[in-house]
Amino acid sequence: MTTCPPVGGVPLACPGGLARAFAFLGKRWNGMIIGTLASGPAGFAELSRALPGISESVLSDRLGELARVDLVSRTVREGPPLGVSYQLTERGAALLPALQALSRWADENLPATTTTGGC
């Protein structure tokens, strides 16, 4: 747990797991990439089109980061033409119920605004 300065004499605490989850999933695009891959495997160009506003270099960085923590797998398809496909691993798919609950909560409680893309 992360302890914050006391408020009204009672120290507040944030569970360490929650802090780690939001530090990672709150990083721009990570959650949206996972949400997009919920529909199934996709190639790099498909992901780029599905996430308007993300640059190719950032998409590449985020996919690498997601693969390093075993949330996304990268598969090279033999050609011709050669291709690369990304899909959720079992660990990545385990996040989907939490992301779907967050999405429902946002739909019910946050005003609709222009976003950086859908998933």
Sequence and secondary structure as in RCSB ss.txt:
>XXXX:A:sequence
MTTCPPVGGVPLACPGGLARAFAFLGKRWNGMIIGTLASGPAGFAELSRALPGISESVLSDRLGELARVDLVSRT
VREGPPLGVSYQLTERGAALLPALQALSRWADENLPATTTTGGC
>XXXX:A:secstr
 EE   BTTB  EE HHHHHHHHHHTSTTHHHHHHHHTT  EEHHHHHHHSTT  HHHHHHHHHHHHHTTSEEEE
EE SSS EEEEEE HHHHTTHHHHHHHHHHHHHHS     S   
